[in-house]
Amino acid sequence: MGYLHFSWMNRFFSICGHPDDGQKRHLSETTGLGLDQVKFWFQNKRTQVKVCSKTLLCTDEQKSLVE
């Protein structure tokens, strides 16, 4: 995943951590990633934020997503 894809997905995640099917499809088309890649990226990001919220191993960006 390139920097632009990563940036786009993180921005969207900060607004909506649980995109619906239409939003996932739009992100897939916008970033050029497969629908499954988008789906799993959000699953992994939610898990990362959940784990981060339970530990002190967060970056400043991750802390802002939890708050």
C-alpha positions in Angstrom: 0.0 0.0 0.0 1.4 3.3 -1.0 1.6 6.4 1.1 -1.4 8.0 -0.6 -3.5 4.9 0.0 -2.4 4.8 3.6 -3.1 8.5 4.2 -6.5 8.2 2.5 -7.5 5.2 4.5 -6.3 6.7 7.8 -8.3 9.9 7.2 -11.4 7.9 6.4 -10.9 5.7 9.5 -10.7 8.8 11.7 -14.2 9.8 10.5 -15.7 6.3 10.2 -14.2 3.2 11.7 -17.0 0.9 10.4 -17.7 1.8 6.8 -20.7 0.2 5.1 -20.5 -1.8 1.9 -20.9 1.3 -0.3 -18.2 3.2 1.5 -15.8 0.2 1.2 -16.6 -0.1 -2.5 -15.9 3.7 -3.0 -12.6 3.4 -1.1 -11.7 0.4 -3.2 -12.3 2.3 -6.4 -10.6 5.5 -5.1 -7.5 3.8 -3.9 -7.2 1.0 -6.5 -7.1 -1.6 -3.7 -9.3 -4.7 -3.8 -12.5 -4.8 -1.8 -11.1 -7.5 0.4 -8.0 -5.5 1.0 -10.1 -2.5 2.2 -12.3 -4.8 4.4 -9.3 -6.4 6.1 -7.4 -3.1 6.4 -10.4 -1.7 8.5 -10.6 -4.9 10.6 -6.9 -4.8 11.3 -7.0 -1.0 12.1 -9.9 -1.5 14.5 -7.9 -4.3 16.2 -4.8 -2.1 16.4 -6.7 0.8 17.9 -8.4 -1.6 20.4 -5.1 -3.1 21.5 -3.5 0.4 21.6 -6.2 1.7 23.9 -5.4 -1.1 26.4 -1.6 -0.6 26.4 0.8 2.3 26.6 2.4 1.4 23.2 0.6 4.0 21.2 1.9 6.6 18.8 0.4 10.1 19.1 -1.6 9.5 16.0 -3.0 6.2 17.4 -3.9 7.9 20.7 -5.9 10.6 18.8 -7.9 7.9 17.1 -8.8 6.3 20.4 -10.0 9.5 22.0 
